[in-house]
Amino acid sequence: MSFHKLIFWTFTTVLLYIAYNNNEGFEVNSKRGVLAAMLFIAMIGSLKPSDPFGDKYGAIFRIQLWLSATFIAILVYLAFQNEKDGRYLMSLGDNRLGKPVTKDMHTYDDNCEFEWINIVDNLDHYYWSHVINWLLATFLVRDFWFLNFWSVLDEIIELSWQHKLPHFRECWWDHVLLDVLLSNTVAIIIGMIIIKKFKFQQYSWFAKDTFTNPKKFEAVLIVIIVIIGNFLNNFFLMNQLWVPPKCWMVVYRLLIWFMLGHSAFRELHNSITDQNQSYQLRYLTYFTIAIETLISIKFLPDCGNLQNEDTPIYIWLPWLIVGLVSLLWWIKLKLKQSKQQIQPQSQETIQKQDKSRKGKKKD
């Protein structure tokens, strides 16, 4: 591990630990939060600068980078508050906030009869947000098959967490018809047509070598982990901060994530074939996932629309198996790669030793 990476991971670990255990008064918490945010900005300087799109879009890229950094710095400051003060601070940005998210809010499994009136009733802001989100997501991933995999994965995540967050509960036809077929898939097709029309670079996450190339397999695992973390934090973070689904802050967060993800995914894809590709944007993405998850856990008390139910074995066991199998397969690929790198060196060493022996015999 390089010195720059060591600094980043050490800083991240220490900051998360201190933030989670920090629970003083508002004045002390604020001072520590401001200091932590300043140190985070300084930490960015320890990461090798990245410009995955080249000089052509350099100015746009730098604007995206520092807008994202500002958003993350705000999260760092927020992480040093307790849940009461954190929710109060959110209300300063919108006076409609600061009120608990009610447990009796609308869910999407109220009436699951497959009737036209029920389908139309669910064509609300969430349907159109699905369309817009997946249109933007297409420009992040740029792989038709991976996008469709992601689309189904989101529905599996909702099914896996609906016992905790009632807002995830939906009818079967809502998952299949409204989400996957009529919004996600339509948006993906439109997005890919635009990408091909304007000849934007397409990525190849799912290919023949995905499960044999350790770098590509690792990149795919990272993308999946980021997707899962971002999706869950989008709901749990806002729930813990008492931010209702229709608040502008939800849209703001998604736009920031799009800007950061757009650059980070390009950087990650470039790194598969380019060993010198910087890791600045990827590491900022990992840090954002970590700090959002920390706030979601720390602000659990009195969070509102959340149910304290145990996760059934038929949910956590398949996730555990898939996670362990993926981890073991990645380790196997890395070990195989290391072995292949050592063997040529060993052969070269043997050849040099033979030459030296022949030289001594001649002497």
C-alpha positions in Angstrom: 0.0 0.0 0.0 1.4 3.4 -1.0 2.0 6.2 1.5 -0.9 8.2 0.1 -3.3 5.4 0.5 -2.1 4.7 4.0 -2.7 8.3 5.0 -6.2 8.2 3.5 -7.3 5.0 5.2 -5.8 6.0 8.5 -7.5 9.4 8.4 -10.8 7.8 7.5 -10.7 5.2 10.2 -9.7 7.7 12.9 -12.3 10.2 11.8 -15.2 7.7 11.7 -14.3 6.4 15.2 -14.0 9.8 16.8 -17.2 11.1 15.1 -19.3 8.0 16.2 -18.2 8.4 19.8 -18.4 12.2 19.9 -21.4 13.3 22.0 -20.7 16.5 23.8 -22.6 19.8 23.8 -23.6 21.6 20.6 -20.7 24.1 20.9 -18.0 21.5 21.4 -19.5 19.2 18.7 -19.6 22.2 16.2 -15.9 23.1 16.8 -14.8 19.5 16.4 -17.0 19.1 13.3 -15.5 22.3 11.7 -12.0 21.1 12.4 -12.8 17.6 11.0 -14.2 19.2 7.8 -11.1 21.3 7.4 -8.9 18.2 7.9 -11.0 16.4 5.3 -10.3 19.1 2.7 -6.6 18.9 3.6 -6.8 15.1 3.2 -8.0 15.5 -0.4 -4.6 17.2 -1.1 -2.9 13.9 -0.1 -4.6 12.1 -2.9 -3.0 12.2 -6.3 -5.1 14.5 -8.6 -7.2 12.7 -11.2 -8.5 13.9 -14.5 -10.2 10.8 -16.1 -11.9 12.7 -18.9 -8.7 14.5 -20.1 -8.2 18.2 -20.7 -11.2 18.7 -22.9 -13.7 18.6 -20.0 -11.2 19.6 -17.3 -13.0 22.7 -16.0 -16.4 20.9 -15.7 -14.6 18.0 -14.0 -13.0 20.3 -11.4 -16.4 22.0 -10.7 -17.9 18.6 -10.1 -15.1 17.6 -7.8 -15.2 20.6 -5.5 -19.0 20.6 -5.4 -18.8 17.0 -4.2 -16.0 17.9 -1.7 -18.2 20.6 -0.3 -21.1 18.2 0.2 -18.9 15.6 1.9 -17.4 18.3 4.2 -21.0 19.2 5.3 -21.5 15.5 6.0 -18.3 15.3 8.1 -19.5 18.3 10.2 -22.9 16.7 10.6 -21.4 13.4 11.7 -19.9 15.1 14.8 -23.4 16.2 16.0 -25.8 14.2 18.0 -29.1 13.2 16.4 -31.1 16.0 18.0 -28.8 18.8 16.9 -28.2 17.2 13.5 -31.9 17.3 12.7 -32.2 20.8 14.0 -29.3 21.9 11.6 -31.2 20.3 8.7 -34.2 22.5 9.5 -32.1 25.6 9.0 -31.9 24.6 5.3 -35.6 24.1 5.1 -38.0 25.2 7.8 -40.4 22.4 6.9 -37.9 19.9 8.3 -37.2 19.1 11.9 -40.4 17.0 12.2 -40.4 13.2 12.6 -41.2 11.1 9.5 -44.5 9.5 10.5 -44.8 5.8 10.8 -48.2 5.9 9.0 -46.8 7.4 5.8 -48.0 6.1 2.4 -46.6 2.7 1.4 -46.9 1.0 -2.0 -48.6 -2.3 -0.9 -51.8 -0.8 0.4 -53.8 -2.4 -2.3 -52.1 -5.0 -4.5 -55.0 -6.0 -6.7 -53.8 -5.9 -10.3 -56.2 -3.3 -11.4 -55.8 -0.2 -13.6 -56.8 2.2 -10.9 -54.1 0.9 -8.5 -51.5 1.1 -11.2 -52.3 4.7 -12.0 -52.3 5.6 -8.3 -48.7 4.5 -8.1 -47.6 6.6 -11.1 -46.5 9.4 -8.7 -43.3 11.3 -8.2 -41.4 8.1 -7.5 -42.1 6.8 -11.0 -40.8 9.9 -12.7 -37.8 10.0 -10.3 -37.1 6.4 -11.4 -37.0 7.4 -15.0 -34.7 10.4 -14.4 -32.4 8.5 -12.0 -32.0 5.6 -14.5 -31.4 8.0 -17.4 -28.6 9.6 -15.4 -27.3 6.2 -14.2 -26.9 5.1 -17.8 -24.2 7.8 -18.2 -22.4 6.5 -15.1 -22.3 2.8 -16.0 -22.6 2.9 -19.8 -23.1 -0.9 -20.0 -26.5 -2.1 -21.1 -26.3 -5.5 -19.4 -24.8 -4.2 -16.2 -27.5 -1.5 -16.0 -30.2 -4.2 -16.3 -28.5 -6.2 -13.6 -28.4 -3.1 -11.4 -32.1 -2.5 -12.1 -33.1 -6.0 -10.8 -30.6 -5.7 -7.9 -32.3 -2.5 -6.6 -35.6 -4.4 -6.4 -33.9 -7.3 -4.5 -32.5 -4.7 -2.1 -35.9 -3.3 -1.5 -37.3 -6.8 -0.8 -34.4 -7.5 1.6 -35.0 -4.3 3.6 -38.7 -3.8 3.6 -39.1 -5.4 7.0 -36.9 -2.5 8.4 -38.1 0.4 6.3 -41.8 0.2 5.3 -41.3 2.6 2.5 -39.7 -0.3 0.6 -42.9 -2.3 0.6 -44.4 -2.7 -2.9 -46.8 -4.9 -4.8 -45.3 -7.5 -7.1 -46.5 -5.7 -10.2 -45.0 -2.5 -8.9 -41.6 -4.1 -8.8 -41.8 -5.8 -12.1 -44.1 -3.6 -14.2 -43.7 0.0 -13.0 -40.1 -0.1 -11.8 -38.2 -2.6 -13.9 -40.1 -2.6 -17.3 -41.8 0.8 -17.6 -39.3 3.1 -16.0 -35.8 1.6 -15.5 -35.6 -0.3 -18.8 -37.1 2.5 -20.8 -34.7 5.0 -19.3 -31.7 2.7 -19.9 -32.6 2.2 -23.6 -33.0 5.9 -24.1 -29.8 6.6 -22.3 -27.8 4.0 -24.4 -29.3 5.4 -27.6 -28.0 8.9 -26.6 -24.6 7.5 -25.8 -24.3 5.7 -29.1 -25.8 8.7 -31.0 -23.1 11.1 -29.7 -20.4 8.5 -29.7 -19.6 8.6 -26.0 -17.3 6.0 -24.7 -19.1 2.8 -23.6 -17.8 0.7 -20.7 -17.6 -3.1 -20.5 -18.2 -4.3 -17.0 -19.8 -7.6 -17.9 -17.5 -9.3 -20.5 -15.9 -12.7 -21.1 -13.0 -11.9 -18.8 -15.0 -10.4 -15.9 -14.7 -13.6 -13.8 -11.1 -14.4 -14.9 -9.5 -10.9 -14.8 -8.8 -10.0 -11.1 -8.8 -6.2 -11.9 -12.1 -6.3 -13.7 -13.7 -8.6 -11.2 -12.6 -6.3 -8.4 -13.9 -3.3 -10.2 -17.3 -4.9 -10.7 -17.4 -5.8 -7.0 -16.6 -2.2 -6.1 -19.3 -0.9 -8.3 -21.9 -3.3 -6.8 -20.9 -2.3 -3.2 -21.1 1.4 -4.1 -24.5 0.9 -5.7 -25.9 -1.0 -2.7 -24.4 1.6 -0.2 -25.7 4.6 -2.1 -29.2 3.1 -2.6 -29.6 2.2 1.1 -28.2 5.5 2.3 -30.5 7.4 0.0 -33.4 6.1 2.1 -32.0 5.5 5.6 -29.9 8.7 5.7 -32.9 10.8 4.8 -35.1 8.9 7.2 -32.7 9.3 10.1 -32.4 13.1 9.4 -36.2 13.5 9.2 -36.1 14.5 5.5 -39.4 13.5 3.7 -39.1 11.9 0.2 -40.3 15.1 -1.7 -37.8 17.4 -0.1 -35.4 19.2 -2.5 -32.4 17.9 -0.4 -33.1 14.4 -1.7 -32.7 15.7 -5.3 -29.6 17.7 -4.3 -27.9 14.6 -2.9 -28.7 12.6 -6.0 -27.2 15.3 -8.2 -24.0 15.4 -6.1 -23.8 11.6 -6.3 -24.2 11.7 -10.1 -21.4 14.2 -10.5 -19.1 12.3 -8.2 -20.1 8.9 -9.6 -19.8 10.0 -13.2 -16.1 10.8 -12.7 -15.3 8.0 -10.2 -16.8 5.2 -12.5 -14.7 6.5 -15.4 -11.6 6.5 -13.2 -12.4 3.0 -12.0 -13.0 1.7 -15.5 -9.7 3.3 -16.7 -7.8 1.7 -13.9 -8.6 -1.8 -15.2 -6.1 -1.3 -18.0 -4.1 1.7 -16.8 -1.9 1.0 -13.7 -1.0 4.7 -13.4 -4.7 5.9 -13.2 -5.2 8.0 -10.0 -7.6 6.9 -7.3 -8.7 10.3 -6.0 -12.3 10.1 -7.1 -12.8 6.5 -6.1 -11.5 7.1 -2.6 -13.8 10.1 -2.2 -16.7 7.9 -3.2 -15.7 5.3 -0.6 -15.4 8.0 2.0 -18.8 9.4 1.1 -20.4 5.9 1.5 -18.7 5.5 4.9 -19.6 8.9 6.3 -23.3 8.6 5.2 -23.5 5.1 6.7 -22.0 6.4 9.9 -24.6 9.2 10.2 -27.4 6.7 9.4 -26.3 4.4 12.3 -25.5 7.2 14.7 -28.8 9.0 14.2 -30.9 5.8 14.7 -32.6 7.0 18.0 -36.1 8.4 17.4 -35.5 8.2 13.6 -39.2 7.8 12.9 -40.4 5.5 10.0 -38.2 2.5 10.9 -39.3 -0.9 12.3 -37.1 -2.8 14.8 -37.6 -6.3 13.4 -35.1 -9.1 13.1 -33.8 -10.0 9.6 -35.2 -13.4 8.6 -32.6 -16.1 7.8 -34.0 -16.5 4.2 -32.8 -12.9 3.7 -29.4 -12.6 5.4 -28.2 -16.1 4.5 -28.3 -15.7 0.7 -26.6 -12.3 1.0 -23.9 -13.8 3.2 -23.3 -16.7 0.8 -23.0 -14.5 -2.2 -20.7 -12.1 -0.3 -18.4 -15.0 0.9 -18.3 -16.7 -2.6 -17.5 -13.4 -4.2 -14.7 -12.7 -1.7 -13.2 -16.1 -2.0 -13.3 -15.9 -5.8 -11.5 -12.5 -5.7 -8.9 -14.0 -3.4 -8.4 -16.9 -5.7 -7.9 -14.6 -8.8 -5.4 -12.4 -6.8 -3.4 -15.4 -5.7 -3.3 -16.8 -9.2 -2.2 -13.4 -10.5 0.6 -13.2 -7.9 1.7 -16.7 -8.8 1.9 -15.8 -12.5 4.0 -12.7 -11.7 6.4 -14.6 -9.5 7.0 -17.5 -12.0 8.6 -15.4 -14.8 10.9 -13.7 -12.2 11.9 -17.2 -11.0 12.7 -18.3 -14.5 14.8 -15.2 -15.1 16.7 -15.8 -11.8 17.4 -19.4 -12.9 18.7 -18.3 -16.3 21.0 -15.7 -14.7 22.3 -18.3 -12.2 23.0 -20.7 -15.1 24.9 -18.0 -17.0 27.0 -17.1 -13.9 27.8 -20.8 -13.4 28.9 -21.2 -17.0 31.0 -18.1 -16.7 32.7 -19.5 -13.6 33.5 -22.7 -15.4 35.1 -20.9 -18.2 37.2 -18.9 -15.8 
